[in-house]
């Protein structure tokens, strides 16, 4: 990414704080970024291509989290958990993700995010002997459930920034390892 791309992307995100994507024009992006409209068209086909570029960057960062942090033999994560690393990446991109998930955001981003979590989760579950007793449908259901739960917690967390990454990770890990009953049995 170069400085011009950064300005164009920042302008689109800034405009999305104020209005729906459908109502944003390339002219408005040009005005906000102080970059000529023709120059924007040289870099991007349309506003959706700019948005896709923003989303791809986030998903690429998430995808670059080391998938080998899970030790199959011990069923333990090395150092930090995979979830903690995902949450740290989300936290680093909190401002952008909050715009993408807002009322003016991109409804497709939710699907992209869930698909990402589901794909990563299936890799962990399929490589873990802990889940050998589950058939493929049960594994897929478990991953879908956990991905949706994590996404719901992330969405809540974005709107409540006072909660730390570690607090959210601990909450999720507690639910995953001990179930909901662990909160009612105290």
ABEGO torsion letter per residue (X at the ends): XBAAAAAAAAAAAAAAAABBAAABBAAAAAAAAGBBAAAAAAABABAAAAAAAAAAAAAAAAAABBAAABBAAAGBBBEBBAAAAAAAAAAAAAAAAAAAABAABBAAAAAAAAAAAAAAAAAAAAABAAAAABBAAAAAAAAAAAAAAAAAAAAAAAABAABBAAAAAAAAAAAAAAEAAAAAAX
